[in-house]
Amino acid sequence: QMRPALERLVVRPELISAMSVRYAVSQLDRPGARVALRAIAKAFPSSETRFATAAASLIKTALPRRVVWGAKDTINPKAEQPLYSFAEVDAIPDIGHLPHIEAPDLINARLTGFLADVV
């Protein structure tokens, strides 16, 4: 049951190894893990209002911001557009919800370049 859930997070399901599945299952047995996940799932539909409030406060700052986004994210597929209101968005084509897993070298290069520009 865990493998299909994890495979939804990526565009290329072959990235989900047997070890990844075992690790994810083991994390569910940690004290409080299932309760915390249920709370996150329950709160998720109402998070758009909180996101808008947080974005509005960020817009008022001079802090440099960049969001790296998987353009094929099926978990938060509609979230990309609101991000443009408060940050530079780097939407990576053919990447899902876990860009740091699907394209670690590309993500590191993009973030390193961003940090070099702001220092």
TITI-282222 format. One record per atom (N, C-alpha, C, CB): x, y, z; atom name; residue in one letter. Coordinates in pm, 1 decimal. Each point is the difference from the previous one (the first is absolute). Glycine has a CB too. Example, Ala and Ser with C-alpha at 12.3 -4.5 7.8 and 13.67 -1.06 7.14 Angstrom:
(node (1319.0,-569.0,780.0),'N','A')
(node (-89.0,119.0,0.0),'CA','A')
(node (90.0,120.0,0.0),'C','A')
(node (-189.2,-117.3,124.6),'CB','A')
(node (154.2,222.3,-196.6),'N','S')
(node (82.0,119.0,6.0),'CA','S')
(node (-77.0,109.0,73.0),'C','S')
(node (118.4,-62.8,-214.5),'CB','S')
***
This chain:
(node (81.5,-120.1,0.0),'N','Q')
(node (-81.5,120.1,0.0),'CA','Q')
(node (85.8,126.5,0.0),'C','Q')
(node (-178.5,-126.7,120.1),'CB','Q')
(node (296.3,119.4,-60.5),'N','M')
(node (85.0,118.8,8.2),'CA','M')
(node (60.0,36.2,-135.5),'C','M')
(node (51.4,-58.2,237.0),'CB','M')
(node (-11.0,-41.7,-313.9),'N','R')
(node (65.6,27.9,-128.3),'CA','R')
(node (-85.3,88.7,-91.3),'C','R')
(node (117.0,-219.6,20.0),'CB','R')
(node (-244.9,186.9,-46.3),'N','P')
(node (-79.3,87.5,-87.0),'CA','P')
(node (-13.1,142.7,54.9),'C','P')
(node (-125.1,-202.1,-74.7),'CB','P')
(node (115.0,214.4,206.2),'N','A')
(node (-8.9,134.3,60.0),'CA','A')
(node (128.2,78.5,-25.4),'C','A')
(node (-155.2,-88.2,177.5),'CB','A')
(node (268.8,24.8,-160.4),'N','L')
(node (128.1,67.7,-23.9),'CA','L')
(node (21.4,29.3,-148.2),'C','L')
(node (94.2,-114.4,201.3),'CB','L')
(node (-139.1,24.9,-286.6),'N','E')
(node (17.7,20.2,-144.1),'CA','E')
(node (-80.4,119.3,-51.2),'C','E')
(node (39.9,-245.0,-24.8),'CB','E')
(node (-145.7,282.9,94.8),'N','R')
(node (-76.2,120.4,-38.4),'CA','R')
(node (81.9,126.8,16.5),'C','R')
(node (-209.3,-115.9,66.5),'CB','R')
(node (315.3,108.5,11.9),'N','L')
(node (80.7,118.1,29.5),'CA','L')
(node (99.6,34.5,-110.1),'C','L')
(node (-25.9,-55.0,238.7),'CB','L')
(node (47.2,-36.8,-330.5),'N','V')
(node (103.5,19.1,-102.0),'CA','V')
(node (-56.3,-26.6,-139.2),'C','V')
(node (176.8,-65.6,166.3),'CB','V')
(node (-109.0,116.5,-266.2),'N','V')
(node (-38.2,-25.6,-138.4),'CA','V')
(node (52.6,-136.7,-43.8),'C','V')
(node (1.0,248.3,-49.4),'CB','V')
(node (117.1,-282.1,97.5),'N','R')
(node (61.8,-128.2,-37.0),'CA','R')
(node (-6.8,-94.7,120.3),'C','R')
(node (155.8,115.0,-167.0),'CB','R')
(node (-252.9,-205.8,169.5),'N','P')
(node (-18.6,-87.6,115.9),'CA','P')
(node (118.6,-91.1,29.6),'C','P')
(node (-239.8,7.3,-50.2),'CB','P')
(node (326.2,-29.9,-46.5),'N','E')
(node (117.6,-84.6,26.2),'CA','E')
(node (93.8,62.1,102.9),'C','E')
(node (-17.3,-87.6,-232.5),'CB','E')
(node (-1.8,215.1,263.7),'N','L')
(node (81.8,64.6,102.6),'CA','L')
(node (-37.2,-46.2,141.1),'C','L')
(node (22.9,197.5,-151.0),'CB','L')
(node (-138.0,-258.6,165.5),'N','I')
(node (-43.4,-48.3,130.3),'CA','I')
(node (53.4,-142.4,18.0),'C','I')
(node (-210.1,146.8,-4.8),'CB','I')
(node (314.0,-157.4,83.9),'N','S')
(node (65.7,-129.3,21.2),'CA','S')
(node (-69.7,-78.6,111.2),'C','S')
(node (218.8,98.8,-76.7),'CB','S')
(node (-186.9,-227.0,83.2),'N','A')
(node (-53.0,-83.7,108.2),'CA','A')
(node (44.5,54.9,135.4),'C','A')
(node (2.0,-202.1,-152.0),'CB','A')
(node (119.7,254.1,158.9),'N','M')
(node (50.2,56.5,125.0),'CA','M')
(node (-81.9,124.6,38.1),'C','M')
(node (232.8,-89.1,-51.1),'CB','M')
(node (-269.9,170.4,-47.3),'N','S')
(node (-83.4,117.8,28.2),'CA','S')
(node (-134.3,-40.6,57.3),'C','S')
(node (113.5,123.7,-184.3),'CB','S')
(node (-170.5,-228.9,127.3),'N','V')
(node (-130.1,-48.1,47.3),'CA','V')
(node (12.4,-51.1,143.0),'C','V')
(node (-67.0,-60.4,-235.6),'CB','V')
(node (169.5,-20.1,262.8),'N','R')
(node (19.6,-52.3,136.0),'CA','R')
(node (19.7,113.8,100.1),'C','R')
(node (101.4,-209.2,-96.1),'CB','R')
(node (-24.2,309.5,57.7),'N','Y')
(node (24.0,113.1,89.5),'CA','Y')
(node (-130.4,74.2,29.1),'C','Y')
(node (234.2,22.0,-90.3),'CB','Y')
(node (-312.4,3.6,-12.1),'N','A')
(node (-126.1,71.7,19.5),'CA','A')
(node (-94.1,-77.7,91.5),'C','A')
(node (26.4,103.9,-226.1),'CB','A')
(node (-34.4,-234.4,205.3),'N','V')
(node (-84.9,-83.2,85.7),'CA','V')
(node (50.8,4.8,144.0),'C','V')
(node (-54.2,-151.2,-195.4),'CB','V')
(node (184.9,144.6,213.3),'N','S')
(node (55.0,2.2,136.2),'CA','S')
(node (-29.9,131.8,70.7),'C','S')
(node (181.1,-155.5,-74.1),'CB','S')
(node (-188.1,264.2,-1.4),'N','Q')
(node (-27.9,130.2,60.5),'CA','Q')
(node (-142.7,8.2,54.2),'C','Q')
(node (165.7,102.7,-155.9),'CB','Q')
(node (-255.5,-179.3,98.0),'N','L')
(node (-138.9,-0.2,48.5),'CA','L')
(node (-12.8,-60.7,139.1),'C','L')
(node (-76.2,-15.6,-235.8),'CB','L')
(node (173.9,-65.3,273.7),'N','D')
(node (-4.0,-63.8,131.8),'CA','D')
(node (59.0,87.4,110.8),'C','D')
(node (15.2,-218.8,-115.8),'CB','D')
(node (39.0,332.7,80.8),'N','R')
(node (54.5,89.9,101.7),'CA','R')
(node (-115.0,57.4,82.4),'C','R')
(node (198.9,56.9,-147.5),'CB','R')
(node (-176.7,-36.8,276.0),'N','P')
(node (-106.5,54.7,85.0),'CA','P')
(node (-50.4,134.7,-53.9),'C','P')
(node (101.0,-118.0,198.7),'CB','P')
(node (-230.2,127.4,-215.5),'N','G')
(node (-62.2,124.8,-43.5),'CA','G')
(node (-1.4,23.2,-149.9),'C','G')
(node (70.1,89.0,213.7),'CB','G')
(node (-2.5,-172.6,-291.2),'N','A')
(node (11.2,23.7,-144.4),'CA','A')
(node (-135.9,-2.5,-69.4),'C','A')
(node (227.4,-101.5,6.4),'CB','A')
(node (-306.3,0.9,20.8),'N','R')
(node (-130.0,-11.3,-67.0),'CA','R')
(node (-94.6,112.4,41.7),'C','R')
(node (30.7,-248.0,-10.9),'CB','R')
(node (-24.7,285.9,137.2),'N','V')
(node (-83.4,111.0,48.6),'CA','V')
(node (40.7,129.0,-70.8),'C','V')
(node (-27.7,-112.8,225.6),'CB','V')
(node (157.7,135.6,-237.7),'N','A')
(node (48.8,120.9,-66.2),'CA','A')
(node (-40.0,2.3,-147.2),'C','A')
(node (192.2,7.9,160.4),'CB','A')
(node (-180.1,-119.9,-228.4),'N','L')
(node (-37.9,-5.5,-141.8),'CA','L')
(node (-149.4,24.6,-19.2),'C','L')
(node (187.6,-160.1,-40.7),'CB','L')
(node (-268.4,106.2,130.1),'N','R')
(node (-144.4,25.8,-8.4),'CA','R')
(node (-29.9,149.1,20.5),'C','R')
(node (-46.3,-233.7,84.5),'CB','R')
(node (116.4,295.3,9.4),'N','A')
(node (-21.0,143.6,26.2),'CA','A')
(node (40.5,83.2,-121.7),'C','A')
(node (40.4,-37.9,246.5),'CB','A')
(node (69.1,1.6,-310.2),'N','I')
(node (43.3,71.3,-120.9),'CA','I')
(node (-104.0,-15.8,-109.8),'C','I')
(node (241.7,-36.2,61.3),'CB','I')
(node (-287.8,-86.7,-83.3),'N','A')
(node (-99.4,-25.2,-103.6),'CA','A')
(node (-129.5,77.1,26.6),'C','A')
(node (100.4,-226.6,-36.2),'CB','A')
(node (-139.9,232.1,161.4),'N','K')
(node (-122.9,72.1,35.0),'CA','K')
(node (15.6,150.4,-21.7),'C','K')
(node (-54.0,-178.4,167.7),'CB','K')
(node (170.6,232.7,-135.2),'N','A')
(node (22.7,144.4,-11.2),'CA','A')
(node (29.7,44.1,-142.3),'C','A')
(node (84.1,-2.8,231.9),'CB','A')
(node (-43.0,-88.4,-316.4),'N','F')
(node (45.4,36.9,-134.1),'CA','F')
(node (-103.8,78.0,-80.4),'C','F')
(node (141.9,-201.5,4.7),'CB','F')
(node (-269.0,161.9,-8.3),'N','P')
(node (-96.3,77.4,-80.2),'CA','P')
(node (-13.2,145.3,43.1),'C','P')
(node (-121.7,-210.3,-36.3),'CB','P')
(node (145.7,240.1,162.5),'N','S')
(node (-14.1,137.8,46.9),'CA','S')
(node (131.0,77.1,-7.6),'C','S')
(node (-182.7,-75.6,149.8),'CB','S')
(node (285.8,15.9,-204.4),'N','S')
(node (130.7,65.2,0.1),'CA','S')
(node (10.6,114.7,-99.5),'C','S')
(node (95.8,-215.4,69.9),'CB','S')
(node (-186.1,223.5,-169.4),'N','E')
(node (9.1,108.4,-97.8),'CA','E')
(node (-13.7,136.5,66.1),'C','E')
(node (-93.3,-153.0,-173.3),'CB','E')
(node (5.3,165.1,271.3),'N','T')
(node (-17.0,127.3,69.9),'CA','T')
(node (127.4,36.0,75.6),'C','T')
(node (-247.4,-42.5,21.3),'CB','T')
(node (304.7,-55.4,47.3),'N','R')
(node (124.5,26.0,73.4),'CA','R')
(node (113.4,31.9,-95.7),'C','R')
(node (-75.8,-152.4,183.2),'CB','R')
(node (78.6,85.4,-298.0),'N','F')
(node (102.2,27.9,-100.0),'CA','F')
(node (-10.8,144.2,-47.5),'C','F')
(node (-1.7,-240.9,-71.3),'CB','F')
(node (-118.8,284.6,43.0),'N','A')
(node (-20.7,136.8,-47.1),'CA','A')
(node (46.1,101.5,104.4),'C','A')
(node (-193.9,-78.6,-138.6),'CB','A')
(node (165.4,52.5,265.1),'N','T')
(node (42.5,89.3,108.1),'CA','T')
(node (151.4,3.9,9.8),'C','T')
(node (-211.8,-48.1,124.1),'CB','T')
(node (275.5,-67.9,-129.5),'N','A')
(node (146.8,-6.4,6.4),'CA','A')
(node (61.5,69.4,-120.1),'C','A')
(node (-13.2,-215.7,127.0),'CB','A')
(node (-42.5,193.5,-245.9),'N','A')
(node (53.1,63.1,-121.3),'CA','A')
(node (-11.9,151.5,9.1),'C','A')
(node (-61.9,-203.2,-134.3),'CB','A')
(node (-49.6,250.9,185.1),'N','A')
(node (-19.3,145.0,12.6),'CA','A')
(node (104.3,62.0,92.0),'C','A')
(node (-244.8,-31.1,-39.5),'CB','A')
(node (280.2,-37.1,147.2),'N','S')
(node (101.5,55.9,89.5),'CA','S')
(node (139.2,-9.3,-62.8),'C','S')
(node (-141.3,-63.7,198.4),'CB','S')
(node (167.0,-40.0,-275.6),'N','L')
(node (130.0,-10.7,-66.5),'CA','L')
(node (19.8,107.1,-106.5),'C','L')
(node (-4.9,-244.1,43.8),'CB','L')
(node (-101.5,278.2,-113.6),'N','I')
(node (8.5,101.8,-105.1),'CA','I')
(node (51.5,132.1,56.8),'C','I')
(node (-189.1,-111.3,-123.1),'CB','I')
(node (157.8,137.9,249.7),'N','K')
(node (38.3,126.3,62.4),'CA','K')
(node (147.6,5.4,37.8),'C','K')
(node (-231.6,18.1,84.7),'CB','K')
(node (302.3,-129.8,-94.8),'N','T')
(node (140.8,-2.2,37.6),'CA','T')
(node (88.6,11.8,-123.6),'C','T')
(node (-55.5,-140.2,200.8),'CB','T')
(node (180.5,174.7,-177.7),'N','A')
(node (96.9,8.6,-109.2),'CA','A')
(node (78.8,-131.2,-15.4),'C','A')
(node (17.9,248.5,39.8),'CB','A')
(node (-60.1,-351.1,31.3),'N','L')
(node (70.8,-126.9,-6.3),'CA','L')
(node (-7.8,-60.2,-139.3),'C','L')
(node (-48.4,-37.0,241.6),'CB','L')
(node (160.4,-9.0,-294.2),'N','P')
(node (-5.2,-69.6,-129.1),'CA','P')
(node (-68.3,-135.0,18.4),'C','P')
(node (211.2,116.5,-78.1),'CB','P')
(node (-294.0,-154.0,-19.0),'N','R')
(node (-75.4,-124.5,11.3),'CA','R')
(node (2.7,-74.4,-132.2),'C','R')
(node (-147.8,101.8,175.4),'CB','R')
(node (158.7,-231.9,-165.5),'N','R')
(node (-10.2,-85.2,-118.5),'CA','R')
(node (-65.6,-130.6,41.4),'C','R')
(node (206.1,105.1,-106.3),'CB','R')
(node (-299.4,-148.9,26.5),'N','V')
(node (-67.1,-126.8,23.4),'CA','V')
(node (34.1,-91.3,-117.2),'C','V')
(node (-189.7,109.7,132.9),'CB','V')
(node (238.0,-227.4,-100.8),'N','V')
(node (24.9,-101.0,-102.0),'CA','V')
(node (-120.3,-92.3,0.4),'C','V')
(node (254.5,13.3,25.6),'CB','V')
(node (-314.7,-31.4,-140.7),'N','W')
(node (-126.8,-69.5,-9.8),'CA','W')
(node (4.4,-104.9,-109.6),'C','W')
(node (-117.2,203.3,84.1),'CB','W')
(node (67.4,-320.1,-56.4),'N','G')
(node (-15.4,-102.0,-103.1),'CA','G')
(node (-123.9,30.8,-81.7),'C','G')
(node (115.1,-172.6,143.9),'CB','G')
(node (-98.1,202.8,-271.1),'N','A')
(node (-112.1,40.1,-84.9),'CA','A')
(node (-105.9,-109.9,-14.3),'C','A')
(node (157.1,149.2,-122.8),'CB','A')
(node (-118.3,-273.9,148.0),'N','K')
(node (-95.8,-110.2,-7.6),'CA','K')
(node (-35.7,-53.2,139.0),'C','K')
(node (92.1,-59.7,-225.2),'CB','K')
(node (-92.9,148.1,322.4),'N','D')
(node (-36.9,-36.8,136.8),'CA','D')
(node (-147.7,-36.0,4.3),'C','D')
(node (179.0,151.3,95.2),'CB','D')
(node (-210.6,-276.1,-63.7),'N','T')
(node (-140.3,-42.3,7.4),'CA','T')
(node (-55.9,13.4,141.6),'C','T')
(node (41.8,-158.2,-189.3),'CB','T')
(node (44.0,188.1,285.7),'N','I')
(node (-45.4,18.1,137.5),'CA','I')
(node (-53.1,141.7,18.6),'C','I')
(node (167.5,-170.4,81.3),'CB','I')
(node (-94.0,267.9,-131.1),'N','N')
(node (-40.1,141.2,6.9),'CA','N')
(node (2.3,59.4,-140.9),'C','N')
(node (91.9,21.5,236.7),'CB','N')
(node (-173.0,-72.5,-327.0),'N','P')
(node (11.8,43.0,-139.5),'CA','P')
(node (-40.4,144.4,-25.3),'C','P')
(node (-42.1,-232.5,-60.3),'CB','P')
(node (-44.5,286.5,141.0),'N','K')
(node (-47.7,135.5,-24.4),'CA','K')
(node (74.3,103.6,80.6),'C','K')
(node (-220.0,-94.5,-50.5),'CB','K')
(node (313.2,52.7,132.7),'N','A')
(node (66.1,94.4,90.3),'CA','A')
(node (103.2,86.2,-71.2),'C','A')
(node (-36.9,-161.0,184.5),'CB','A')
(node (82.3,118.9,-301.6),'N','E')
(node (106.5,75.7,-66.3),'CA','E')
(node (-40.4,144.9,-26.1),'C','E')
(node (78.3,-212.0,-105.2),'CB','E')
(node (-196.5,235.0,52.9),'N','Q')
(node (-40.6,135.0,-35.6),'CA','Q')
(node (1.1,96.3,118.4),'C','Q')
(node (-137.8,-99.5,-179.0),'CB','Q')
(node (81.7,66.0,296.2),'N','P')
(node (5.6,94.6,112.1),'CA','P')
(node (142.9,32.6,43.5),'C','P')
(node (-219.7,-88.5,74.3),'CB','P')
(node (312.4,-0.7,-100.1),'N','L')
(node (137.1,26.2,40.0),'CA','L')
(node (58.9,119.7,-72.9),'C','L')
(node (26.2,-241.4,48.5),'CB','L')
(node (-69.5,265.2,-171.6),'N','Y')
(node (53.9,110.1,-77.5),'CA','Y')
(node (-27.8,134.7,64.7),'C','Y')
(node (-29.0,-137.1,-203.9),'CB','Y')
(node (-68.6,141.9,294.2),'N','S')
(node (-35.0,126.6,62.8),'CA','S')
(node (104.2,46.8,101.0),'C','S')
(node (-237.6,-58.9,-33.6),'CB','S')
(node (320.9,-30.4,83.7),'N','F')
(node (93.5,44.7,103.0),'CA','F')
(node (143.3,-48.6,-18.5),'C','F')
(node (-192.0,4.1,150.7),'CB','F')
(node (220.1,-81.8,-253.2),'N','A')
(node (135.5,-51.0,-15.9),'CA','A')
(node (29.1,-28.5,-145.8),'C','A')
(node (-8.4,-97.4,229.5),'CB','A')
(node (135.2,98.3,-260.4),'N','E')
(node (42.3,-48.7,-130.4),'CA','E')
(node (-23.2,-151.4,1.3),'C','E')
(node (175.2,188.3,-32.2),'CB','E')
(node (-241.3,-238.8,-69.3),'N','V')
(node (-31.9,-142.8,-4.8),'CA','V')
(node (80.8,-64.9,-110.3),'C','V')
(node (-232.5,41.7,87.9),'CB','V')
(node (298.3,-147.3,-51.3),'N','D')
(node (77.9,-78.3,-94.4),'CA','D')
(node (-75.0,-131.3,-18.9),'C','D')
(node (223.3,108.0,69.2),'CB','D')
(node (-314.8,-111.1,-166.0),'N','A')
(node (-80.2,-120.2,-26.3),'CA','A')
(node (80.5,-92.4,-90.1),'C','A')
(node (-218.6,128.5,24.4),'CB','A')
(node (252.5,-244.1,28.0),'N','I')
(node (83.4,-95.1,-72.5),'CA','I')
(node (-90.1,-95.7,-78.4),'C','I')
(node (183.1,17.2,176.0),'CB','I')
(node (-171.3,-18.6,-308.7),'N','P')
(node (-84.9,-89.2,-79.6),'CA','P')
(node (30.3,-147.4,28.4),'C','P')
(node (-11.7,176.5,-177.7),'CB','P')
(node (-89.0,-258.4,162.2),'N','D')
(node (14.2,-145.7,13.6),'CA','D')
(node (48.9,-44.6,137.3),'C','D')
(node (45.9,-6.6,-241.6),'CB','D')
(node (-77.3,85.3,342.5),'N','I')
(node (35.5,-32.9,138.0),'CA','I')
(node (-127.5,9.9,82.9),'C','I')
(node (240.3,85.9,-26.9),'CB','I')
(node (-254.5,-176.2,124.9),'N','G')
(node (-118.9,-2.7,84.3),'CA','G')
(node (18.1,71.0,132.8),'C','G')
(node (-58.4,-211.9,-107.8),'CB','G')
(node (3.0,153.5,212.2),'N','H')
(node (-6.7,60.8,132.4),'CA','H')
(node (134.8,0.6,73.1),'C','H')
(node (-237.0,-73.4,10.5),'CB','H')
(node (330.0,-8.8,-54.3),'N','L')
(node (129.6,-11.8,68.4),'CA','L')
(node (115.8,37.1,-92.7),'C','L')
(node (-96.3,-180.0,145.6),'CB','L')
(node (108.1,306.6,-182.2),'N','P')
(node (106.2,37.4,-93.6),'CA','P')
(node (139.9,-32.1,51.5),'C','P')
(node (-149.0,178.8,-82.2),'CB','P')
(node (169.2,-171.6,212.0),'N','H')
(node (131.7,-28.8,57.2),'CA','H')
(node (34.7,-148.5,-11.1),'C','H')
(node (-30.1,192.3,157.8),'CB','H')
(node (-68.2,-278.2,-177.1),'N','I')
(node (22.5,-142.8,-19.7),'CA','I')
(node (13.0,-30.8,-149.5),'C','I')
(node (-128.1,-51.6,212.3),'CB','I')
(node (43.1,113.5,-293.0),'N','E')
(node (-2.6,-29.5,-142.7),'CA','E')
(node (114.6,63.7,-77.5),'C','E')
(node (-244.3,-18.3,19.6),'CB','E')
(node (291.3,132.0,24.2),'N','A')
(node (106.9,69.7,-73.2),'CA','A')
(node (92.6,71.0,98.6),'C','A')
(node (-152.3,31.1,-200.2),'CB','A')
(node (218.4,-106.1,288.7),'N','P')
(node (79.2,65.0,105.4),'CA','P')
(node (111.2,90.2,-53.2),'C','P')
(node (-50.8,-195.0,142.2),'CB','P')
(node (120.3,154.5,-246.1),'N','D')
(node (108.3,83.7,-52.9),'CA','D')
(node (-53.5,130.2,-57.9),'C','D')
(node (132.0,-206.1,-49.2),'CB','D')
(node (-241.6,197.2,-24.9),'N','L')
(node (-61.0,119.8,-57.7),'CA','L')
(node (-50.2,93.2,109.1),'C','L')
(node (-64.8,-131.2,-202.7),'CB','L')
(node (-2.8,75.7,301.5),'N','I')
(node (-53.9,81.7,109.5),'CA','I')
(node (113.0,66.3,77.3),'C','I')
(node (-199.2,-152.2,17.8),'CB','I')
(node (302.4,76.7,14.2),'N','N')
(node (114.7,58.0,71.1),'CA','N')
(node (64.0,111.7,-80.9),'C','N')
(node (40.1,-219.7,112.1),'CB','N')
(node (-26.5,201.0,-241.7),'N','A')
(node (60.1,103.6,-85.1),'CA','A')
(node (-87.0,125.6,-2.0),'C','A')
(node (107.0,-178.3,-141.8),'CB','A')
(node (-237.4,160.6,129.7),'N','R')
(node (-89.6,116.7,-2.9),'CA','R')
(node (2.5,75.3,132.7),'C','R')
(node (-146.2,-118.8,-165.2),'CB','R')
(node (141.3,45.1,275.9),'N','L')
(node (0.9,65.4,131.0),'CA','L')
(node (135.5,62.4,31.1),'C','L')
(node (-172.5,-162.3,77.8),'CB','L')
(node (279.3,96.0,-116.3),'N','T')
(node (133.8,56.6,20.3),'CA','T')
(node (15.1,129.5,-79.5),'C','T')
(node (94.2,-231.1,38.1),'CB','T')
(node (-143.7,230.4,-160.8),'N','G')
(node (4.2,121.8,-81.3),'CA','G')
(node (-80.8,112.3,62.5),'C','G')
(node (29.3,-140.6,-202.7),'CB','G')
(node (-145.2,108.1,254.4),'N','F')
(node (-82.9,100.1,66.7),'CA','F')
(node (71.0,58.0,120.7),'C','F')
(node (-204.3,-118.5,-78.5),'CB','F')
(node (260.7,31.9,161.6),'N','L')
(node (69.4,46.1,119.4),'CA','L')
(node (122.9,83.5,-35.2),'C','L')
(node (-82.4,-202.2,121.1),'CB','L')
(node (152.2,164.3,-225.7),'N','A')
(node (116.7,78.1,-42.4),'CA','A')
(node (-40.6,140.0,-44.1),'C','A')
(node (114.3,-211.3,-69.8),'CB','A')
(node (-231.4,222.6,10.0),'N','D')
(node (-48.9,130.6,-45.6),'CA','D')
(node (-41.2,90.4,114.6),'C','D')
(node (-75.5,-108.6,-208.1),'CB','D')
(node (32.6,50.8,319.9),'N','V')
(node (-50.4,83.6,109.1),'CA','V')
(node (105.3,30.1,105.6),'C','V')
(node (-223.1,-96.8,-40.5),'CB','V')
(node (337.0,30.9,33.4),'N','V')
(node (105.7,22.7,100.8),'CA','V')
(node (85.3,116.3,-40.2),'C','V')
(node (2.3,-241.2,58.8),'CB','V')
***
